[in-house]
Amino acid sequence: MEEKINLKFDINGLIPAVVQDNSTGAVLMVAWMNREAYDLTRRSHQAHFWSRSRREIWHKGATSGNTMTVISMWVDCDADTVLLKVNPAGPACHTGQTSCFFREINLINP
Amino acid sequence: MEEKINLKFDINGLIPAVVQDNSTGAVLMVAWMNREAYDLTRRSHQAHFWSRSRREIWHKGATSGNTMTVISMWVDCDADTVLLKVNPAGPACHTGQTSCFFREINLINP
């Protein structure tokens, strides 16, 4: 049995959600959940987020078809971030890239 | 050559940073960077964050010894989250767990 987890939503009622490909381990995206998106995700096993720009619940892939089936969900030690391990139906990124993290930042060499 | 990346720091001057083990692919933690922590990380190749509780720059592992050597840094499509791929010198979590995401959240079965 899991312990009772009291998620710490921020002052806007949101918590960041890291999404990782359950098979490849790739970090696909980071989005935000409110309580409703969190509950919808747990119940439907489909990734739901809160769109901060559109100010609405966002069922990831509902329009693009690139849904994400949630295999497992995790919370960090201070309960202010969640991790979703998913099987994505297609690219995570609206650009068509597999992951939203496709641009590398150069490290500065000493 | 990388394109010029204009990171989008939030209203508090912070950007979330996902930390992933470069070897195992495990998501280790999520922390926050301000511009100074970001610059320090790029220059030193050691993970630096902004501690929101202590309100100071946090060189991860400076006291515990569990530093993180940054192998590569990535930014997402909308430039409001960064991803660090690191070689950790020890457990990421203050609890001694390898990853801060060691508690699973039960999915609800229909």
Backbone of each chain as ProteinMPNN parsed JSONL, in Angstrom:
{"seq_chain_A": "MEEKINLKFDINGLIPAVVQDNSTGAVLMVAWMNREAYDLTRRSHQAHFWSRSRREIWHKGATSGNTMTVISMWVDCDADTVLLKVNPAGPACHTGQTSCFFREINLINP", "coords_chain_A": {"N_chain_A": [[0.855, -1.201, 0.0], [0.511, 2.197, -0.806], [1.912, 5.023, 0.881], [0.092, 7.832, 2.159], [0.098, 10.509, 0.006], [0.696, 13.864, 0.035], [0.476, 16.049, -2.303], [2.334, 18.923, -3.222], [1.009, 21.526, -4.513], [1.726, 24.527, -6.319], [1.611, 28.124, -5.748], [-0.12, 28.857, -7.717], [-1.664, 26.674, -7.941], [-0.534, 24.59, -9.293], [1.605, 21.879, -10.413], [4.797, 20.8, -11.489], [5.259, 18.417, -14.116], [7.294, 15.904, -15.142], [7.89, 14.175, -18.089], [8.683, 11.005, -19.135], [9.916, 8.684, -21.501], [8.859, 5.443, -21.207], [10.077, 3.236, -22.308], [12.481, 3.966, -23.683], [13.703, 5.706, -21.968], [14.119, 8.343, -22.521], [13.8, 11.809, -21.761], [10.91, 13.445, -22.376], [9.241, 15.744, -22.239], [8.27, 18.606, -20.262], [5.518, 19.521, -18.4], [2.619, 21.121, -16.913], [0.497, 20.328, -14.175], [-2.739, 20.721, -12.791], [-4.857, 20.005, -9.958], [-7.067, 18.731, -11.098], [-6.128, 17.817, -13.601], [-4.211, 16.056, -12.712], [-5.797, 14.158, -11.329], [-7.392, 13.249, -13.464], [-5.425, 12.064, -15.036], [-4.505, 9.981, -13.399], [-6.806, 8.44, -13.312], [-7.521, 7.899, -15.977], [-5.275, 6.944, -17.167], [-4.043, 8.263, -19.168], [-2.026, 10.905, -20.267], [-2.733, 14.008, -18.913], [-2.72, 17.545, -18.778], [-2.387, 20.926, -17.45], [-2.98, 23.58, -19.447], [-1.156, 26.393, -19.434], [-1.131, 28.559, -21.13], [-3.519, 28.427, -22.604], [-5.248, 28.171, -20.589], [-6.719, 25.877, -19.789], [-7.801, 22.472, -19.32], [-5.728, 20.009, -20.706], [-5.756, 17.401, -22.7], [-3.276, 15.545, -23.584], [-2.413, 15.037, -26.889], [-4.982, 14.775, -27.782], [-5.887, 16.214, -29.983], [-3.755, 15.975, -31.83], [-3.298, 13.288, -31.921], [-1.133, 12.216, -30.748], [-1.078, 10.826, -28.164], [-0.324, 9.887, -24.736], [0.251, 7.039, -23.002], [0.074, 6.296, -19.664], [2.354, 4.558, -17.766], [3.52, 4.419, -15.252], [3.509, 6.455, -12.271], [5.287, 8.86, -10.382], [6.465, 10.529, -7.428], [8.431, 13.19, -6.144], [10.89, 13.581, -3.428], [10.218, 15.848, -1.899], [7.687, 16.231, -2.682], [6.828, 18.02, -4.63], [7.003, 17.767, -7.341], [6.102, 15.757, -10.114], [6.643, 12.642, -11.837], [6.077, 11.14, -14.872], [6.004, 8.03, -16.365], [5.791, 6.971, -19.57], [4.158, 5.457, -22.445], [4.512, 6.757, -25.479], [2.326, 7.681, -28.159], [3.272, 8.871, -30.372], [5.408, 11.521, -31.618], [6.503, 13.611, -28.934], [6.752, 16.326, -29.097], [5.447, 19.396, -30.42], [6.754, 20.204, -32.644], [7.32, 17.982, -34.013], [9.487, 16.592, -33.269], [10.856, 13.855, -31.417], [11.362, 14.276, -28.68], [10.822, 17.179, -26.643], [13.149, 18.307, -25.864], [15.313, 18.973, -27.815], [17.27, 20.704, -28.505], [20.582, 21.457, -28.012], [22.481, 22.977, -25.425], [25.407, 24.75, -25.464], [28.138, 23.857, -23.415], [30.525, 25.79, -21.597], [33.873, 25.892, -22.286], [36.67, 25.762, -20.182]], "CA_chain_A": [[0.0, 0.0, 0.0], [1.294, 3.423, -0.805], [1.613, 5.993, 1.92], [-0.704, 8.97, 1.683], [0.989, 11.533, -0.522], [0.096, 15.189, -0.086], [1.21, 16.802, -3.31], [2.437, 20.364, -2.97], [0.751, 22.387, -5.667], [2.3, 25.851, -6.057], [0.675, 29.207, -5.433], [-1.101, 28.883, -8.8], [-2.381, 25.402, -7.955], [0.089, 23.743, -10.314], [2.798, 21.102, -10.072], [5.425, 20.39, -12.738], [5.26, 16.986, -14.425], [8.31, 15.466, -16.096], [7.398, 13.017, -18.829], [9.796, 10.189, -19.615], [9.534, 7.504, -22.285], [9.048, 4.267, -20.359], [10.929, 2.239, -22.974], [13.819, 4.447, -24.049], [14.26, 6.531, -20.897], [14.258, 9.747, -22.948], [12.917, 12.816, -21.176], [10.157, 13.908, -23.534], [8.701, 17.089, -22.054], [7.81, 19.002, -18.932], [4.292, 20.317, -18.464], [2.087, 21.423, -15.584], [-0.796, 19.736, -13.814], [-3.488, 21.133, -11.608], [-5.432, 18.828, -9.291], [-7.968, 18.035, -12.014], [-5.306, 17.1, -14.586], [-3.595, 14.949, -11.972], [-6.823, 13.134, -11.103], [-7.753, 12.686, -14.772], [-4.317, 11.213, -15.468], [-4.515, 8.751, -12.588], [-7.989, 7.619, -13.605], [-7.635, 7.502, -17.392], [-3.968, 6.433, -17.592], [-3.639, 9.083, -20.314], [-1.453, 12.141, -19.728], [-3.496, 15.265, -18.968], [-1.999, 18.659, -18.162], [-3.074, 22.205, -17.447], [-2.341, 24.498, -20.373], [-1.063, 27.719, -18.82], [-1.435, 29.581, -22.144], [-4.937, 28.384, -22.977], [-5.996, 28.118, -19.331], [-7.705, 24.798, -19.823], [-7.276, 21.107, -19.257], [-5.132, 19.629, -21.975], [-5.536, 15.97, -22.872], [-2.156, 15.498, -24.529], [-2.633, 14.191, -28.054], [-6.411, 14.69, -28.148], [-6.046, 16.696, -31.366], [-2.665, 15.494, -32.703], [-3.212, 11.82, -31.925], [0.069, 11.785, -30.036], [-1.397, 10.626, -26.754], [0.684, 9.211, -23.925], [-0.3, 6.096, -22.03], [0.892, 6.352, -18.455], [2.701, 3.242, -17.215], [3.667, 4.615, -13.806], [3.648, 7.841, -11.817], [6.191, 8.961, -9.235], [6.538, 11.857, -6.826], [9.774, 13.342, -5.564], [11.009, 13.544, -1.971], [9.499, 16.944, -1.256], [6.295, 16.155, -3.166], [6.436, 19.177, -5.44], [7.177, 17.451, -8.763], [5.764, 14.374, -10.444], [7.296, 12.029, -12.991], [5.231, 10.176, -15.57], [6.668, 7.157, -17.338], [4.71, 6.797, -20.544], [4.338, 4.964, -23.805], [3.938, 7.782, -26.351], [1.789, 7.184, -29.43], [3.971, 9.578, -31.451], [6.341, 12.521, -31.089], [5.995, 14.418, -27.821], [6.875, 17.76, -29.369], [4.601, 19.935, -31.485], [7.609, 20.39, -33.818], [7.515, 16.684, -34.658], [10.629, 15.91, -32.644], [10.49, 12.843, -30.418], [11.399, 14.941, -27.379], [10.887, 18.643, -26.7], [14.523, 18.713, -25.536], [16.124, 18.603, -28.98], [18.295, 21.728, -28.732], [21.641, 21.364, -27.013], [23.101, 24.207, -24.969], [26.846, 24.531, -25.334], [28.877, 24.131, -22.183], [31.643, 26.689, -21.853], [35.118, 25.222, -21.904], [37.55, 26.666, -19.435]], "C_chain_A": [[0.882, 1.238, 0.0], [0.928, 4.262, 0.41], [0.746, 7.092, 1.304], [0.266, 10.061, 1.231], [0.233, 12.849, -0.658], [0.922, 16.013, -1.056], [1.208, 18.282, -2.958], [2.253, 21.121, -4.275], [1.255, 23.784, -5.324], [1.198, 26.896, -5.854], [-0.403, 29.359, -6.508], [-1.898, 27.577, -8.899], [-1.81, 24.411, -8.946], [1.306, 23.0, -9.763], [3.457, 20.698, -11.393], [5.437, 18.863, -12.884], [6.303, 16.717, -15.495], [7.784, 14.213, -16.777], [8.578, 12.284, -19.46], [9.255, 9.006, -20.4], [9.86, 6.255, -21.472], [9.986, 3.236, -20.978], [12.346, 2.737, -23.186], [14.483, 5.226, -22.921], [14.413, 7.997, -21.277], [13.3, 10.653, -22.18], [12.225, 13.518, -22.344], [9.705, 15.353, -23.421], [8.492, 17.347, -20.574], [6.567, 19.844, -19.132], [3.768, 20.484, -17.045], [0.746, 20.77, -15.389], [-1.436, 20.551, -12.7], [-4.106, 19.862, -11.013], [-6.306, 18.038, -10.258], [-7.184, 17.217, -13.049], [-4.649, 15.876, -13.95], [-4.603, 13.816, -11.779], [-7.228, 12.453, -12.413], [-6.683, 11.711, -15.255], [-4.32, 9.893, -14.703], [-5.665, 7.834, -12.972], [-8.001, 7.066, -15.026], [-6.38, 6.807, -17.908], [-3.525, 7.08, -18.912], [-3.146, 10.414, -19.757], [-2.369, 13.331, -19.991], [-2.696, 16.334, -18.252], [-2.928, 19.856, -18.068], [-2.314, 23.111, -18.405], [-2.351, 25.893, -19.762], [-1.405, 28.81, -19.835], [-2.923, 29.601, -22.479], [-5.856, 28.384, -21.758], [-7.123, 27.096, -19.402], [-6.998, 23.456, -19.676], [-6.854, 20.683, -20.658], [-4.903, 18.118, -21.959], [-4.501, 15.837, -23.984], [-2.481, 14.53, -25.668], [-4.082, 14.108, -28.495], [-6.634, 15.184, -29.571], [-4.996, 16.102, -32.305], [-2.66, 13.976, -32.861], [-2.031, 11.301, -31.139], [-0.175, 11.723, -28.521], [-0.245, 9.911, -26.048], [-0.014, 8.318, -22.912], [0.633, 6.017, -20.833], [1.094, 4.941, -17.903], [2.875, 3.334, -15.7], [3.844, 6.097, -13.515], [4.457, 7.847, -10.53], [6.169, 10.384, -8.707], [7.906, 11.985, -6.16], [9.711, 13.524, -4.049], [10.257, 14.666, -1.288], [8.118, 17.18, -1.87], [5.853, 17.38, -3.962], [6.715, 18.998, -6.929], [6.738, 16.006, -8.99], [6.497, 13.944, -11.713], [6.327, 11.015, -13.574], [6.106, 9.335, -16.488], [5.592, 6.685, -18.291], [5.144, 6.005, -21.777], [3.693, 5.981, -24.739], [3.467, 7.179, -27.674], [2.478, 7.827, -30.626], [4.914, 10.577, -30.831], [5.706, 13.307, -29.945], [5.868, 15.881, -28.222], [5.986, 18.191, -30.539], [5.403, 20.186, -32.761], [7.784, 19.089, -34.608], [8.722, 15.934, -34.132], [10.116, 14.919, -31.593], [10.368, 13.463, -29.041], [11.401, 16.447, -27.581], [12.304, 19.155, -26.427], [15.465, 18.322, -26.676], [17.206, 19.629, -29.269], [19.334, 21.658, -27.625], [22.187, 22.747, -26.702], [24.601, 23.937, -24.827], [27.334, 24.779, -23.91], [30.054, 25.011, -22.554], [32.92, 25.998, -21.386], [36.071, 26.214, -21.252], [38.802, 27.015, -20.247]], "O_chain_A": [[1.876, 1.309, 0.722], [-0.2, 4.224, 0.901], [0.685, 7.248, 0.085], [1.145, 10.478, 1.986], [-0.758, 12.931, -1.384], [1.937, 16.601, -0.683], [0.218, 18.82, -2.464], [3.198, 21.33, -5.036], [1.217, 24.185, -4.161], [0.012, 26.57, -5.798], [-1.469, 29.919, -6.25], [-2.701, 27.395, -9.814], [-2.504, 23.497, -9.392], [1.94, 23.425, -8.797], [2.762, 20.294, -12.325], [5.603, 18.128, -11.91], [6.214, 17.231, -16.611], [7.291, 13.299, -16.116], [9.361, 12.861, -20.214], [8.257, 8.398, -20.014], [11.011, 6.041, -21.093], [10.617, 2.456, -20.265], [13.308, 2.022, -22.905], [15.704, 5.389, -22.92], [14.798, 8.812, -20.44], [12.136, 10.31, -21.974], [12.883, 14.112, -23.197], [9.776, 16.107, -24.392], [8.531, 16.434, -19.75], [6.562, 20.774, -19.94], [4.402, 20.04, -16.088], [-0.05, 20.667, -16.323], [-0.758, 21.012, -11.783], [-3.887, 18.765, -11.528], [-6.29, 16.807, -10.241], [-7.531, 16.072, -13.337], [-4.546, 14.813, -14.562], [-4.294, 12.653, -12.038], [-7.388, 11.234, -12.464], [-6.997, 10.66, -15.814], [-4.158, 8.823, -15.29], [-5.528, 6.61, -12.963], [-8.426, 5.936, -15.265], [-6.408, 6.16, -18.955], [-2.736, 6.509, -19.664], [-3.779, 10.988, -18.871], [-2.73, 13.62, -21.131], [-2.062, 16.062, -17.233], [-4.071, 19.828, -18.524], [-1.131, 23.38, -18.198], [-3.407, 26.501, -19.591], [-1.912, 29.868, -19.459], [-3.517, 30.67, -22.621], [-7.068, 28.571, -21.871], [-8.286, 27.385, -19.124], [-5.79, 23.328, -19.878], [-7.53, 20.961, -21.648], [-3.99, 17.619, -21.302], [-4.81, 15.994, -25.165], [-2.784, 13.359, -25.437], [-4.386, 13.441, -29.484], [-7.471, 14.641, -30.292], [-5.307, 15.762, -33.447], [-2.09, 13.443, -33.813], [-1.922, 10.102, -30.885], [0.427, 12.452, -27.733], [0.679, 9.404, -26.685], [-0.776, 8.793, -22.07], [1.819, 5.715, -20.965], [0.133, 4.228, -17.613], [2.441, 2.452, -14.958], [4.261, 6.88, -14.368], [4.326, 6.952, -9.695], [5.889, 11.329, -9.446], [8.464, 11.002, -5.674], [8.631, 13.609, -3.463], [9.707, 14.467, -0.204], [7.47, 18.194, -1.609], [4.676, 17.738, -3.975], [6.67, 19.962, -7.692], [6.98, 15.138, -8.151], [6.907, 14.764, -12.534], [5.818, 10.144, -12.868], [6.863, 9.874, -17.296], [4.604, 6.076, -17.881], [6.329, 5.904, -22.096], [2.467, 6.072, -24.799], [4.112, 6.293, -28.235], [2.297, 7.387, -31.762], [5.2, 10.497, -29.636], [4.518, 13.628, -29.984], [4.982, 16.59, -27.742], [5.802, 17.455, -31.508], [4.826, 20.36, -33.834], [8.321, 19.087, -35.715], [8.959, 14.784, -34.499], [9.076, 15.134, -30.97], [9.403, 13.216, -28.319], [11.925, 16.94, -28.58], [12.618, 20.307, -26.727], [16.312, 17.443, -26.515], [17.991, 19.441, -30.198], [19.008, 21.785, -26.445], [22.339, 23.583, -27.592], [25.004, 22.996, -24.144], [26.986, 25.78, -23.284], [30.527, 24.983, -23.69], [33.028, 25.575, -20.235], [36.245, 27.343, -21.713], [39.656, 27.765, -19.774]]}, "seq_chain_B": "MEEKINLKFDINGLIPAVVQDNSTGAVLMVAWMNREAYDLTRRSHQAHFWSRSRREIWHKGATSGNTMTVISMWVDCDADTVLLKVNPAGPACHTGQTSCFFREINLINP", "coords_chain_B": {"N_chain_B": [[27.396, 25.103, -34.837], [25.566, 26.503, -32.217], [22.248, 27.813, -32.249], [21.24, 31.07, -31.12], [19.98, 30.999, -27.922], [17.282, 32.122, -26.171], [16.566, 31.893, -23.052], [13.593, 31.392, -21.195], [13.066, 32.72, -18.329], [11.037, 32.528, -15.396], [8.51, 34.567, -13.717], [9.713, 34.918, -11.315], [12.312, 34.877, -11.973], [13.334, 32.377, -12.456], [14.036, 29.052, -13.739], [12.895, 25.78, -14.401], [14.921, 22.88, -13.891], [15.53, 19.766, -15.107], [17.112, 16.881, -14.009], [19.021, 14.329, -15.243], [20.403, 11.057, -15.104], [23.265, 10.491, -16.912], [24.222, 8.037, -17.689], [22.464, 5.925, -16.853], [19.982, 6.879, -17.499], [18.053, 7.458, -15.657], [15.713, 9.67, -14.159], [16.723, 12.005, -11.951], [16.246, 14.26, -10.269], [14.423, 17.345, -9.873], [15.166, 20.713, -10.026], [15.655, 24.269, -9.474], [16.863, 26.939, -11.45], [18.444, 30.119, -11.395], [19.604, 32.891, -13.41], [22.266, 33.164, -12.68], [22.932, 30.664, -11.532], [22.596, 29.079, -13.765], [24.578, 30.11, -15.482], [26.868, 29.549, -13.938], [26.767, 26.779, -13.948], [27.121, 26.165, -16.668], [29.717, 27.084, -17.015], [31.288, 25.781, -15.069], [30.72, 23.137, -15.315], [29.55, 21.741, -13.345], [26.676, 20.915, -11.526], [24.667, 23.577, -10.58], [22.215, 25.221, -8.636], [19.325, 27.298, -7.797], [18.461, 27.73, -4.57], [15.297, 27.745, -3.436], [14.281, 27.718, -0.883], [16.391, 28.428, 0.842], [17.189, 30.675, -0.4], [19.535, 31.113, -1.937], [22.461, 30.583, -3.99], [23.101, 27.27, -4.911], [25.441, 24.969, -4.888], [25.257, 21.942, -5.937], [25.923, 19.204, -3.922], [28.096, 20.321, -2.678], [28.336, 20.314, 0.075], [27.543, 17.678, 0.785], [29.095, 16.104, -0.829], [28.032, 14.826, -2.948], [28.227, 15.665, -5.741], [27.424, 16.725, -9.136], [28.506, 16.047, -12.268], [28.232, 17.754, -15.219], [27.338, 16.534, -18.309], [25.973, 17.118, -20.649], [23.764, 19.77, -21.754], [20.408, 20.726, -22.294], [17.672, 22.375, -23.918], [14.152, 22.972, -23.906], [11.471, 23.035, -26.425], [9.978, 25.392, -26.115], [11.646, 26.836, -24.598], [11.526, 27.116, -21.835], [12.332, 25.313, -19.945], [15.077, 23.414, -18.746], [17.3, 20.661, -19.371], [19.535, 18.629, -17.741], [22.1, 16.415, -18.372], [23.844, 14.233, -16.456], [26.775, 12.993, -14.676], [26.477, 11.59, -11.687], [28.064, 11.948, -8.477], [27.204, 10.555, -6.358], [24.289, 9.552, -4.444], [21.386, 11.301, -5.6], [19.406, 12.249, -3.978], [18.568, 13.772, -0.828], [17.742, 11.941, 1.002], [19.24, 9.75, 0.614], [18.506, 8.09, -1.359], [18.945, 7.003, -4.736], [17.566, 8.428, -6.731], [15.401, 11.28, -6.48], [12.835, 10.65, -7.058], [11.438, 8.345, -5.753], [9.109, 7.388, -4.766], [6.221, 5.763, -5.614], [3.197, 6.63, -7.245], [-0.001, 5.423, -6.991], [-1.8, 4.346, -9.804], [-5.223, 4.652, -10.736], [-7.398, 2.018, -11.071], [-9.801, 1.285, -13.515]], "CA_chain_B": [[27.163, 26.272, -33.969], [24.196, 26.543, -31.715], [21.512, 29.056, -32.409], [21.124, 31.841, -29.876], [18.819, 30.546, -27.163], [16.821, 33.052, -25.148], [15.829, 31.156, -22.04], [12.47, 32.115, -20.582], [12.97, 32.618, -16.884], [9.676, 32.89, -14.993], [8.316, 35.863, -13.08], [10.661, 34.972, -10.198], [13.673, 34.781, -12.507], [13.763, 30.98, -12.329], [13.66, 28.091, -14.775], [13.088, 24.43, -13.862], [15.982, 22.061, -14.481], [15.399, 18.325, -14.904], [18.445, 16.27, -13.966], [18.95, 12.919, -15.654], [21.68, 10.338, -15.077], [23.702, 10.331, -18.3], [24.503, 6.624, -17.974], [21.321, 5.021, -16.655], [18.757, 7.488, -18.0], [17.123, 7.748, -14.557], [15.462, 11.062, -13.783], [17.235, 12.062, -10.578], [15.651, 15.341, -9.486], [14.108, 18.602, -10.55], [15.474, 21.865, -9.181], [15.431, 25.534, -10.169], [18.047, 27.76, -11.717], [18.343, 31.505, -11.858], [20.603, 33.129, -14.444], [23.604, 32.929, -12.13], [23.133, 29.212, -11.414], [22.723, 28.588, -15.138], [25.908, 30.484, -15.973], [27.854, 28.787, -13.163], [26.713, 25.393, -14.415], [27.736, 26.086, -18.005], [31.15, 27.35, -16.937], [32.02, 24.867, -14.175], [30.301, 21.772, -15.635], [29.025, 21.162, -12.101], [25.306, 21.399, -11.383], [24.343, 24.625, -9.607], [20.803, 25.596, -8.664], [18.906, 28.333, -6.864], [17.651, 27.169, -3.495], [14.168, 28.63, -3.158], [14.064, 27.803, 0.567], [17.49, 29.168, 1.479], [17.394, 31.885, -1.197], [20.95, 31.287, -2.264], [23.015, 29.658, -4.972], [23.295, 25.954, -4.31], [26.312, 24.068, -5.64], [24.794, 20.606, -5.539], [26.969, 18.3, -3.454], [29.222, 21.043, -2.064], [28.49, 19.84, 1.455], [27.377, 16.219, 0.878], [30.039, 15.397, -1.696], [27.307, 14.225, -4.069], [28.198, 16.608, -6.854], [26.98, 16.197, -10.423], [29.261, 16.564, -13.404], [27.298, 17.923, -16.34], [27.853, 16.023, -19.584], [25.336, 17.943, -21.683], [22.597, 20.556, -21.34], [19.415, 20.809, -23.361], [16.545, 23.266, -23.635], [12.979, 22.461, -24.62], [11.033, 23.781, -27.605], [9.544, 26.75, -25.778], [12.769, 27.481, -23.893], [11.229, 27.433, -20.439], [12.816, 24.23, -19.09], [16.336, 22.844, -19.199], [17.584, 19.269, -19.013], [20.962, 18.373, -17.535], [22.518, 15.012, -18.314], [24.964, 14.32, -15.518], [27.354, 11.859, -13.959], [26.403, 11.937, -10.268], [29.109, 11.351, -7.64], [26.542, 9.769, -5.315], [22.835, 9.666, -4.529], [20.881, 12.658, -5.852], [18.43, 12.66, -2.966], [19.063, 13.963, 0.536], [17.353, 10.752, 1.773], [20.174, 8.671, 0.297], [18.028, 7.368, -2.543], [19.606, 7.376, -5.984], [16.726, 9.461, -7.363], [14.371, 11.86, -5.602], [11.531, 10.087, -7.449], [11.457, 6.953, -5.293], [7.771, 7.022, -4.287], [5.293, 5.576, -6.725], [1.797, 7.031, -7.057], [-0.868, 4.413, -7.597], [-2.812, 4.687, -10.798], [-6.533, 4.142, -10.329], [-7.897, 1.099, -12.087], [-11.221, 1.524, -13.797]], "C_chain_B": [[25.722, 26.244, -33.478], [23.556, 27.868, -32.088], [21.516, 29.787, -31.068], [19.849, 31.412, -29.167], [18.477, 31.577, -26.097], [15.953, 32.298, -24.161], [14.725, 32.026, -21.457], [12.435, 31.833, -19.087], [11.576, 33.096, -16.474], [9.656, 34.219, -14.244], [9.245, 36.048, -11.875], [12.118, 34.874, -10.66], [14.227, 33.371, -12.474], [13.308, 30.139, -13.517], [13.857, 26.691, -14.188], [14.156, 23.668, -14.636], [15.744, 20.605, -14.099], [16.798, 17.733, -14.967], [18.307, 14.782, -14.229], [20.334, 12.297, -15.584], [22.086, 10.027, -16.52], [23.925, 8.866, -18.68], [23.254, 5.763, -17.914], [20.029, 5.563, -17.257], [17.759, 7.824, -16.898], [16.957, 9.248, -14.368], [15.764, 11.17, -12.292], [16.518, 13.089, -9.715], [15.21, 16.454, -10.423], [14.428, 19.722, -9.573], [15.326, 23.117, -10.04], [16.741, 26.273, -10.337], [17.636, 29.209, -11.918], [19.469, 31.698, -12.89], [22.012, 32.81, -13.932], [23.901, 31.428, -12.02], [23.342, 28.587, -12.794], [24.127, 28.885, -15.678], [27.012, 29.696, -15.25], [27.927, 27.344, -13.641], [27.402, 25.248, -15.771], [29.246, 26.235, -17.928], [31.913, 26.29, -16.158], [31.781, 23.403, -14.524], [29.924, 21.002, -14.37], [27.636, 21.759, -11.901], [25.184, 22.402, -10.236], [22.868, 24.979, -9.76], [20.587, 26.832, -7.801], [18.032, 27.665, -5.81], [16.546, 28.15, -3.15], [13.931, 28.764, -1.656], [15.155, 28.631, 1.247], [17.77, 30.502, 0.781], [18.873, 32.169, -1.43], [21.35, 30.292, -3.35], [23.405, 28.37, -4.253], [24.17, 25.131, -5.267], [26.009, 22.665, -5.148], [25.983, 19.727, -5.134], [28.132, 18.994, -2.766], [29.429, 20.598, -0.618], [28.439, 18.313, 1.542], [28.443, 15.446, 0.116], [29.365, 14.805, -2.924], [27.098, 15.237, -5.196], [27.705, 15.91, -8.123], [27.783, 16.855, -11.528], [28.355, 16.586, -14.63], [27.973, 17.473, -17.639], [27.261, 16.811, -20.741], [24.13, 18.659, -21.099], [21.699, 20.748, -22.546], [18.311, 21.776, -22.946], [15.344, 22.778, -24.441], [12.49, 23.463, -25.67], [10.581, 25.196, -27.278], [10.488, 27.443, -24.798], [12.445, 27.875, -22.455], [11.576, 26.304, -19.474], [14.151, 23.752, -19.636], [16.481, 21.416, -18.674], [19.099, 19.139, -18.883], [21.188, 16.87, -17.556], [23.838, 14.98, -17.556], [25.539, 12.958, -15.15], [27.349, 12.218, -12.475], [27.496, 11.222, -9.469], [28.524, 10.478, -6.543], [25.046, 9.927, -5.47], [22.405, 11.117, -4.78], [20.077, 13.165, -4.666], [19.055, 12.779, -1.579], [18.697, 12.779, 1.438], [18.327, 9.594, 1.573], [19.714, 7.814, -0.871], [18.762, 7.884, -3.789], [18.886, 8.538, -6.663], [15.758, 10.009, -6.329], [12.988, 11.281, -5.904], [11.466, 8.613, -7.05], [10.095, 6.5, -4.768], [6.819, 6.929, -5.464], [3.885, 6.003, -6.321], [0.927, 5.987, -7.729], [-1.752, 5.02, -8.68], [-4.129, 4.066, -10.331], [-7.064, 3.246, -11.433], [-9.389, 1.273, -12.274], [-12.086, 0.349, -13.317]], "O_chain_B": [[24.79, 25.992, -34.241], [24.223, 28.894, -32.224], [21.766, 29.191, -30.021], [18.763, 31.457, -29.747], [19.292, 31.868, -25.222], [14.763, 32.086, -24.393], [14.896, 33.228, -21.255], [11.857, 30.844, -18.637], [11.0, 33.967, -17.126], [10.673, 34.907, -14.155], [9.531, 37.172, -11.464], [13.036, 34.798, -9.843], [15.443, 33.178, -12.466], [12.338, 30.464, -14.2], [14.875, 26.434, -13.546], [14.28, 23.79, -15.855], [15.755, 20.252, -12.92], [17.574, 18.047, -15.87], [17.577, 14.073, -13.537], [21.323, 12.927, -15.959], [21.341, 9.381, -17.256], [23.829, 8.5, -19.852], [23.005, 4.961, -18.814], [19.089, 4.807, -17.501], [16.718, 8.418, -17.177], [17.928, 10.003, -14.409], [15.132, 10.503, -11.472], [16.214, 12.819, -8.554], [15.577, 16.493, -11.598], [14.006, 19.681, -8.417], [14.918, 23.035, -11.198], [17.614, 26.231, -9.47], [16.61, 29.494, -12.534], [20.197, 30.754, -13.196], [22.839, 32.258, -14.658], [24.99, 30.979, -12.375], [24.16, 27.683, -12.963], [24.776, 28.014, -16.258], [27.967, 29.236, -15.875], [29.007, 26.759, -13.73], [28.174, 24.313, -15.985], [29.976, 25.593, -18.683], [33.035, 25.932, -16.517], [32.531, 22.526, -14.094], [29.974, 19.773, -14.336], [27.438, 22.96, -12.081], [25.542, 22.119, -9.092], [22.341, 25.029, -10.871], [21.509, 27.345, -7.167], [16.985, 27.103, -6.128], [16.802, 29.241, -2.641], [13.44, 29.794, -1.195], [14.866, 29.441, 2.127], [18.495, 31.348, 1.304], [19.385, 33.259, -1.173], [20.665, 29.298, -3.591], [23.956, 28.383, -3.152], [23.708, 24.663, -6.308], [26.453, 22.257, -4.074], [26.922, 19.537, -5.906], [29.064, 18.329, -2.313], [30.562, 20.516, -0.144], [29.21, 17.715, 2.293], [28.67, 14.266, 0.385], [30.041, 14.335, -3.839], [25.976, 15.604, -5.546], [27.586, 14.686, -8.177], [27.742, 18.073, -11.7], [27.787, 15.566, -15.022], [29.037, 17.97, -18.01], [27.959, 17.136, -21.701], [23.55, 18.232, -20.101], [22.169, 20.912, -23.672], [18.055, 21.966, -21.757], [15.504, 22.234, -25.533], [13.01, 24.572, -25.79], [10.779, 26.107, -28.081], [10.169, 28.495, -24.245], [13.004, 28.832, -21.919], [11.162, 26.329, -18.315], [14.342, 23.69, -20.851], [15.87, 21.029, -17.678], [19.846, 19.492, -19.795], [20.525, 16.133, -16.826], [24.817, 15.612, -17.953], [24.887, 11.923, -15.29], [28.134, 13.062, -12.045], [27.819, 10.063, -9.731], [29.251, 9.745, -5.873], [24.575, 10.385, -6.511], [22.998, 12.047, -4.233], [20.065, 14.362, -4.379], [19.939, 12.008, -1.204], [19.271, 12.623, 2.516], [18.253, 8.583, 2.272], [20.434, 6.924, -1.321], [19.142, 9.052, -3.866], [19.511, 9.5, -7.11], [15.344, 9.298, -5.414], [12.072, 11.409, -5.091], [11.441, 7.734, -7.912], [9.943, 5.347, -4.365], [6.633, 7.889, -6.212], [3.447, 5.764, -5.196], [1.103, 5.699, -8.913], [-2.367, 6.069, -8.489], [-4.132, 3.067, -9.611], [-7.169, 3.66, -12.587], [-10.143, 1.394, -11.308], [-13.307, 0.378, -13.472]]}, "name": "protein", "num_of_chains": 2, "seq": "MEEKINLKFDINGLIPAVVQDNSTGAVLMVAWMNREAYDLTRRSHQAHFWSRSRREIWHKGATSGNTMTVISMWVDCDADTVLLKVNPAGPACHTGQTSCFFREINLINPMEEKINLKFDINGLIPAVVQDNSTGAVLMVAWMNREAYDLTRRSHQAHFWSRSRREIWHKGATSGNTMTVISMWVDCDADTVLLKVNPAGPACHTGQTSCFFREINLINP"}
